[in-house]
């Protein structure tokens, strides 16, 4: 059990460190407004959301170790593929882990419409949103990122 926990934590750190350079790059390219616990998204981008440690522990108790680690392994794998697809398309990828204590995402469309997502209520361990200010945000199916990107942005 401890080996699986260590492996999961290691995979999260590998994913986080692998995107470190890109986080700085996208942060300079695009300004994000963070108001205490809310991240405002106003520009074309993909928003990557991993549940925080406390919520992950809650999900592990809820699903049981075997099911939790199976889902976590799948999420890490598909998140990696999705990131590759989005980087190839040169879409800005925002990782909410870079913003301390981010509890809400607020998507602001160019017509003034807003959509709010409360992160700790998300069912999945990993969720990816596609956003363009001209449209409402879309929760993407990371298992088919090529199609999701084409359908949303074209």
C-alpha positions as CSV (number, residue, x, y, z in Angstrom):
1,X,0.0,0.0,0.0
2,X,2.8,2.4,0.9
3,X,4.5,1.7,-2.4
4,X,1.3,2.6,-4.3
5,X,1.0,5.9,-2.3
6,X,4.6,6.7,-3.0
7,X,4.2,5.9,-6.7
8,X,1.1,8.1,-7.0
9,X,2.9,11.0,-5.2
10,X,6.0,10.6,-7.4
11,X,3.8,10.6,-10.5
12,X,2.1,13.9,-9.4
13,X,5.5,15.5,-8.7
14,X,6.9,14.3,-12.1
15,X,3.8,15.8,-13.8
16,X,4.2,19.0,-11.9
17,X,7.9,19.4,-12.4
18,X,7.7,18.5,-16.1
19,X,5.3,21.4,-16.7
20,X,7.3,23.9,-14.5
21,X,8.9,25.7,-17.5
22,X,5.6,25.9,-19.3
23,X,3.9,27.3,-16.3
24,X,6.3,30.2,-16.2
25,X,5.9,30.7,-19.9
26,X,2.2,30.7,-19.9
27,X,2.1,32.9,-16.8
28,X,4.1,35.6,-18.6
29,X,2.0,35.3,-21.7
30,X,-1.3,35.6,-20.0
31,X,-2.3,37.4,-16.9
32,X,-4.5,35.6,-14.4
33,X,-6.4,37.3,-11.7
34,X,-6.5,35.5,-8.4
35,X,-8.8,36.9,-5.7
36,X,-8.0,34.9,-2.5
37,X,-9.6,31.6,-3.4
38,X,-10.8,32.2,-6.9
39,X,-9.0,32.0,-10.2
40,X,-10.5,34.2,-12.9
41,X,-10.0,32.8,-16.4
42,X,-10.6,35.4,-19.2
43,X,-8.5,34.2,-22.1
44,X,-8.4,31.2,-24.5
45,X,-6.8,28.4,-22.5
46,X,-7.0,24.9,-21.0
47,X,-7.3,24.7,-17.3
48,X,-5.9,21.6,-15.6
49,X,-7.4,20.8,-12.2
50,X,-6.0,18.1,-9.8
51,X,-7.8,17.7,-6.6
52,X,-5.9,18.9,-3.5
53,X,-4.4,16.4,-1.0
54,X,-7.2,16.5,1.5
55,X,-9.8,15.8,-1.2
56,X,-7.7,13.0,-2.7
57,X,-7.5,11.4,0.7
58,X,-11.3,11.7,1.0
59,X,-11.8,10.0,-2.4
60,X,-9.3,7.2,-1.4
61,X,-11.5,6.4,1.6
62,X,-14.6,6.7,-0.5
63,X,-13.5,4.4,-3.3
64,X,-11.0,2.1,-1.5
65,X,-7.4,1.8,-2.3
66,X,-7.5,-0.5,-5.3
67,X,-10.1,1.5,-7.2
68,X,-8.6,4.8,-6.2
69,X,-5.1,3.9,-7.5
70,X,-6.5,2.4,-10.7
71,X,-8.4,5.7,-11.4
72,X,-5.4,7.8,-10.4
73,X,-3.0,5.8,-12.7
74,X,-5.5,6.3,-15.6
75,X,-5.8,10.0,-14.8
76,X,-2.1,10.6,-14.7
77,X,-1.7,8.7,-18.0
78,X,-4.5,10.5,-19.9
79,X,-3.5,13.9,-18.4
80,X,0.0,13.4,-19.8
81,X,-1.4,12.6,-23.3
82,X,-3.8,15.6,-23.1
83,X,-1.0,18.0,-22.1
84,X,1.0,16.8,-25.1
85,X,-1.9,17.4,-27.5
86,X,-2.6,20.9,-26.1
87,X,1.1,21.8,-26.2
88,X,1.3,20.7,-29.8
89,X,-1.6,23.0,-30.5
90,X,0.2,25.8,-28.7
91,X,-2.8,26.3,-26.3
92,X,-1.9,28.0,-23.0
93,X,-2.3,25.4,-20.2
94,X,-3.0,26.7,-16.7
95,X,-2.4,24.3,-13.9
96,X,-4.4,25.3,-10.8
97,X,-1.8,23.8,-8.5
98,X,0.4,26.9,-9.2
99,X,-2.2,29.0,-7.4
100,X,-2.2,28.5,-3.6
101,X,-5.6,27.6,-2.1
102,X,-7.5,27.9,-5.3
103,X,-11.1,26.7,-4.5
104,X,-13.0,28.2,-7.4
105,X,-12.6,28.7,-11.1
106,X,-14.5,31.6,-12.6
107,X,-14.7,31.7,-16.3
108,X,-15.5,35.1,-17.7
109,X,-16.8,35.2,-21.3
110,X,-16.5,38.3,-23.6
111,X,-20.3,38.8,-23.4
112,X,-20.1,39.1,-19.6
113,X,-21.5,35.7,-18.8
114,X,-19.7,33.9,-16.0
115,X,-19.4,30.2,-15.0
116,X,-18.1,29.2,-11.6
117,X,-16.7,25.8,-10.7
118,X,-16.1,24.7,-7.1
119,X,-13.0,22.5,-7.3
120,X,-13.6,20.4,-4.2
121,X,-16.9,19.1,-5.6
122,X,-15.4,17.7,-8.8
123,X,-16.0,14.0,-9.1
124,X,-12.8,13.2,-11.0
125,X,-9.3,13.3,-9.5
126,X,-8.2,15.2,-12.6
127,X,-10.4,17.5,-14.7
128,X,-9.5,19.6,-17.8
129,X,-11.5,22.5,-19.0
130,X,-11.3,24.1,-22.4
131,X,-12.1,27.8,-22.6
132,X,-12.5,30.5,-25.1
133,X,-14.0,33.9,-24.1
134,X,-16.6,33.6,-26.9
135,X,-18.1,30.3,-25.5
136,X,-18.9,28.7,-22.2
137,X,-16.2,26.5,-20.7
138,X,-16.2,22.8,-21.7
139,X,-15.2,19.9,-19.4
140,X,-13.0,17.8,-21.8
141,X,-12.9,14.1,-22.1
142,X,-9.2,13.6,-21.6
143,X,-9.3,10.1,-23.1
144,X,-10.0,11.7,-26.5
145,X,-8.2,15.0,-26.4
146,X,-7.6,15.3,-30.2
147,X,-11.3,15.2,-30.9
148,X,-12.2,17.4,-27.9
149,X,-9.8,20.1,-29.1
150,X,-11.1,20.0,-32.7
151,X,-14.7,20.0,-31.6
152,X,-14.3,22.9,-29.2
153,X,-11.9,25.2,-31.0
154,X,-12.9,24.6,-34.6
